[in-house]
Structures are given as structure tokens and as C-alpha cells.
Amino acid sequence: MEVTPAGEILAVEIGRAGPVSFSRFMEVALYHPQHGYYRRRRDPFGKQGDFYTAEQLQPVFGLLMAARTRQLCRAAGVAADPTVVELGAGRGEMADRFAPWRYIPIEIGEGKLPEHWSGVLFSNEFFDALPVEVVLFRGGEFREQRVGFSDGRFVWQTGQRAGDETADYLARYCPPPEEGNWYEAGLAALEWIRRVAAALDAGCAITVDYGYTRAEAVRFPMGTLMGYRSHVAREDVLTDPGERDITAHVNFTAIEERGAELGLRRVSFRTLAQTLLDAGEEDRFASVLEVDDADEAVRRRMQLKTLLVGMGETFRVLVQRKEGAGEPEGEA
Ligand SMILES: C[S@@+](CC[C@H](N)C(=O)[O-])C[C@H]1O[C@@H](n2cnc3c(N)ncnc32)[C@H](O)[C@@H]1O
């Protein structure tokens, strides 16, 4: 069986040191400098690629998110001169929409989180692309699910008891474990929340993604890992590393509760559809839908429909606020 270039790197590593953690597998598969899925020349997005994101439904998504950003900046008391930082900016689709403000897009190897800023942290499908640890609850304890290599293919191997950091994450942010269930620990996501909370002096973090809360986690007894290739979602994430996207649903409880401990207080947690409706209600979507070009008007109505009816119900938006020295105007 042919192994991908990222797969060869992983196979050599496994041959040398034994099965790797799933977070290591995901890191190489997605972010290896030459062979990682997001680092290769091929564009993963769009019709020829593997998936669309809401962000690519421009200009409707961008215009409404910019309107929501404006509302949230006002409510947080940072409307005068906000900076908008976008994590995982991808193809830079939001650049025009965030142009009224100082805009810092961050991608791997490009852009850096400012040491201090006031304004907004925006991300769309960033957290679901971060490596996670995978564990199995068996015999009354959490055991690591590692990745081995056997007969030319990558295979799951149950390893040692999970480390303290992973066990602590699972105890805090997941429901009481059930025998035989799989769980994921998004330690990399927690690290990003820590960095953001330390650097954002005042303003909001807007996180758009699909995911679950602690109570909802029971819906995923086998975990939430998915692989995407040519617009087809597959649960097998170990095949062809580097050639398909791998995602893990976001544990919103972890982001919210870790954020709260660090001063990022929850303002709202709603579906994407509700958030876009809030953003559009000020002018009843006039600024988004009323354009002279008839074809463009039809295109925009289709985009709005996709965002409200399709993606809108599965994607969630968490807004957290850091209070600064300025006076917030109240809830958004
Ligand atoms: C699913 S894509 C979403 C891109 C864009 N936000 C959109 O909605 O079209 C996730 C993006 O996060 C980026 N990313 C992942 N880890 C990152 C990191 N540590 N620093 C900066 N960007 C990262 C990836 O390179 C990728 O472009």
C-alpha cells in the first residue's frame, strides 16, 4: 500500500520510538512544513478542494460578522480604535470586511498575536483544526489512543494511562466517563485561550465553529474526529495523512470555562443563524441584500439562506468579553 509523504515521516518516527500520540499524528498530517495538509501548495478550500467554510460565503458572512463585531465593540466600550485579530485566517477572506479597523490575520508562520491589544479576537473553524489527544475509557481509567503502523497502514493502539494534563481536562470539561467511550482533550485550544486572555486587554473573543458542550458530549460515544476529502466526510482519520483534512469538534465548555477563569466572561453562546439574524436585524439585511446587480442580489440571497438554514444550525458562536479600563455599554 502506498504511503503519503507525511505518512512516511510518521511511519519512520513510529518505527524508531513506537506509536505516536494522536496529537502528534494530527500535527504532522495537517501542519508538517512541506507535507502537511495545510502547508502544501494545493488549495484545500472551495469547489476543487475538500470543503467550504462559512467564511467563504462572501460577502454575506463577512458583512454580517463585521456588523456583529461593530455591535460587540460598542458594547465592550472599545469602539473608538479597535484592533481585530483573526486566528487561522486561511485565504484571508475576511480582510476586506475587517478593513475599517486595524486587522491582524494570523496563519501558520504569518502574523503574530500582539502582546497587548483592545478590540476583537475572531476565529472561524480555527479551534476544530487544532491537534487533540484521544483517549479511551477502559477498565475504569482513561487510556491513551495512540497511532501505530502495521502492514503498511496506520492503526489505533491503546496505550498507557492518560497523562495528568489530559485526565484533568477530561474531568473538568467532559461528562462522567462511560466504559468503552472515546474522548478528546483539546489541550492546544486551552493554550490558545490562555494566550488570548493574557494579551487581550479589553474587548471580545468571537469563536465560530461546530462543537458541543459538556452535556452534549454524550452524543459522541466514539468521539468526534472527522476526515474530509473532496467534500466527503469520513470517520476514518488515519488514512492518507497529509491528503485530507482532520477535524475534532470543539469542546465549547472547555473554551468557556477556561476563559472565565482567565477573565474572559461569556456574553452569549448561540447558533450561527441566531448570531447572523442579530447582526442583520438592525437594517433588516438591507446593507447585505440590496444591491443594484440582479445576479449578485440572487447570489447573496442564496448565501444568506445557506448560512441561516444549513450551516447556521450546526455552527455555534461563542462570544466572551474581557473588561478593560473603559466603560462597557452593557450586554450586546
Ligand atoms: C479550517 S481552516 C479555516 C480557515 C478560515 N478561517 C476559513 O474559515 O476559511 C483552519 C485554519 O487554521 C490555521 N491554523 C491552524 N493552526 C494554526 C496555528 N497554530 N496558528 C495559526 N493558524 C493556524 C490553518 O492553517 C487553517 O488555515
The ligand as a Gaussian input file, in Angstrom:
#p B3LYP/6-31G(d) Opt

LIG

0 1
 C      -10.417000      25.097000       8.590000
 S       -9.257000      26.344000       8.252000
 C      -10.246000      27.807000       8.393000
 C       -9.722000      28.968000       7.593000
 C      -10.606000      30.214000       7.583000
 N      -10.809000      30.736000       8.912000
 C      -11.955000      29.924000       6.941000
 O      -12.958000      29.874000       7.642000
 O      -11.990000      29.738000       5.709000
 C       -8.234000      26.407000       9.713000
 C       -7.057000      27.337000       9.555000
 O       -6.385000      27.463000      10.818000
 C       -4.987000      27.547000      10.530000
 N       -4.209000      27.195000      11.741000
 C       -4.159000      26.015000      12.381000
 N       -3.277000      26.045000      13.427000
 C       -2.779000      27.297000      13.438000
 C       -1.836000      27.955000      14.291000
 N       -1.245000      27.317000      15.290000
 N       -1.555000      29.245000      14.025000
 C       -2.158000      29.908000      13.001000
 N       -3.064000      29.330000      12.164000
 C       -3.355000      28.039000      12.371000
 C       -4.802000      26.548000       9.396000
 O       -3.593000      26.734000       8.702000
 C       -6.042000      26.820000       8.548000
 O       -5.828000      27.796000       7.560000

